[in-house]
C-alpha cells in the first residue's frame, strides 16, 4: 500500500509541474528596423528585468533630472486592453539585451510600470512630479553594459535581427559606442 501511495504521489507531483504555465518572454520581431538618426538608440543589459518599468534621468547625487509623463494618448503608448498599456520604444532581444530609443546611460529604473503611471494619471487627473518618482527608484545603477548610437552624419538602419547577430558574434563594439 505504501508503494502504491508513493507512486501516485510522485505521478501527481510530476503532472502538476508539467501542467504549470511558464511565463513566456515576448521577444521583439527581428524585422523591426531602427535608425541611427537623432536621437539614436541604446542597447543595454541590466542587472534585473526592468523591461516594464519606467526609467528616469538622475544626476551624480541621485536627484531626478528628467522623467517621462505618459498618458493613454501618448505617441509611444499602445492600449492593449483591460487598463494595460505597452510602451513601443523598447524591444527585448533574445540575448538578454534591450534596445531602447528613450533611455540614457545615467538613468535609473523605478518600480512604476507604464500601465500604473497611465492609470494613475487617468484616475487622479493630475500631473506626476519628480518627488513621486524619487520614492519609487529601485536601481540607480542598473546597467551591466550600455551601448549607444550617436546621430550619424549618414543615418544607418539596423534590424533587431542584425543587432542580435552583432551581440552573438561579439561585434557590437565595432558599430556602436560602448559607454559601460
C-alpha positions, 0 to 999 in steps of 0.5 A: 500500500505504501508503494502504491501511495508513493507512486501516485504521489510522485505521478501527481507531483510530476503532472502538476509541474508539467501542467504549470504555465511558464511565463513566456518572454515576448521577444521583439520581431527581428524585422523591426528596423531602427535608425541611427538618426537623432536621437539614436538608440541604446542597447543595454543589459541590466542587472534585473528585468526592468523591461516594464518599468519606467526609467528616469534621468538622475544626476551624480547625487541621485536627484531626478533630472528628467522623467517621462509623463505618459498618458493613454494618448501618448505617441509611444503608448499602445492600449492593449486592453483591460487598463494595460498599456505597452510602451513601443520604444523598447524591444527585448532581444533574445540575448538578454539585451534591450534596445531602447530609443528613450533611455540614457546611460545615467538613468535609473529604473523605478518600480512604476510600470507604464500601465500604473503611471497611465492609470494613475494619471487617468484616475487622479487627473493630475500631473506626476512630479519628480518627488513621486518618482524619487520614492519609487527608484529601485536601481540607480545603477542598473546597467551591466553594459550600455551601448549607444548610437550617436546621430550619424552624419549618414543615418544607418538602419539596423534590424533587431535581427542584425543587432542580435547577430552583432551581440552573438558574434561579439561585434557590437563594439565595432558599430556602436559606442560602448559607454559601460 
